[in-house]
């Protein structure tokens, strides 16, 4: 099985359930924001859940079906942040 390592663009899912977005400040120099992506194996709704983190604050989740590709990369040892 080959992993899709191409960059992914997506809207963060579930931001209304987390307070992380309240502390987020968009860069003013046109650089894209950088977030940490962490697998969440204990998520009861999705075994491939991937949290989107801004520092220690959760912003939301990577949406389906993009999360499966990112989960596979993270568990294969790729750096996803």
N, C-alpha and C positions, 0 to 999 in steps of 0.2 A: 504494500500500500504506500503510495507516495503522498506526502503532506503538501497541501497548498500553502506555500510560504509568502504569497503575494500580499501586499498591504491591503487592509480591509478598512472600508469607510462605513460607518453606521451611526445611527442615533442611539444614545444611551436609553435603555428601557428602564421603566420603574422609578424615574427620578422623583416622582411625587411621594414615594414611600421613604425617602432618605433625606437627611439634612445636609449632605455633603455639598450639594450645589449652591447652598447659601454662602459658603465660604470660598467658592471658586471665583477667581478673577481672571478674565480672559487676557492673554498677553496682548500688549499694544503694539508690538513690533512685527505683526503679521506672521509670527511663528505659530505653528499649531500647538495646542496644549498637549501635554504628555501626562498620561495616567498609568497607574499600575493595574495590571489585570491578574486577578487571583482566582484560581479554581475554588469552587465552593461545593465539595462533595457531599456535605450534609444538607444541602438544599432539598427540601421535601417536594418541591414542584418540578425540579429539573436536575437530573443527575449530571448534566453537562453545564451547570450554571457557572458563570464566570463573573465575579464582581469587578466593577470599575471603581478604582480607588484614586482619590486625590489626597495624597499624603496618608493620614490615618482615617480619613473620612470617606465613607462609601457614597458614590454618586448614583449608583444604580447597577444594572447588569448589562452585559453584552446580549443583544436580542437573538432569539432563534431566527434562522438556523446558523447564523454566523458563529454562535457560541461553540458549536461542535468543532469547527475548524480550529478555533483558538484553544479550546480545551485539548485537542489532539496535539497541537504545537507545544503547549505548556507541559503536558505529561511526557512529551518526547525530549524534553530538555531545552527547548528553544527559549530564549529570553523574550518575554512578551511585555516588557516595559522599558 
